[in-house]
Amino acid sequence: MKPISVDLVNELALTARKMFADEAKSSGLVSRVFADKEAMMAGALQMAGEIAGRSPVAVQGTKINLIYSRDHSVAEGLDYMANWNMSMLQTEDVMKSAQASMEKKSPKTIAFSKL
């Protein structure tokens, strides 16, 4: 995803003009555009299912690290991630995920650790 330009942010904030789906996608504000509400709901539920099928520890860690990295340098973000991984990835989820990947199994078939 490409970063949104300051010029575009200023323009939208100062003019309050409408931004349509094609422009929002091309500028990186949204990752996908759907033909209608039903397709969007199906896509959202599919993505939610994929996320729910992953390790809760990994999903939560990813969210925390993405938020941290927004406001810190790359070096700080990498250090934070390294410390997070050393302390939080003590569950069996990493081994289970690797084994499932080697066996070409869906992550949805794995019983991951609870948070």
C-alpha positions, 0 to 999 in steps of 0.5 A: 500500500502506498502512503497517502500524500500530504497534498491529498490529505490537505485537499480532502480536509480543506475542501470536504469533497467526496472521494469515490471508491476508485480514487480511494483505492488508487490512493491507498485508502482502501485495499479493495472495492466491491461491486455492491453491498452483498459482495462487500459483506461476503468479502468482509466475512471471508477476511474475518474468517481468515483472521479468526483462523490464525493464532490469536497471539499472532493476530494481537501481536501484529496489531500491537506492533503495527500501531507501535510502528506508526509513531516510531522509527523503523529501527525502534519498530524492529527493536520493539518487534524483536522484544515482542517476539522473544517474550510473547511467542512462547506458545506452541502456535509457531510450531503448529503453524510451521507444521501445518504449512509443511503439511499443506493444511489450512490454519483453520484446522489448528487448535491455537493457544488462547490469549 
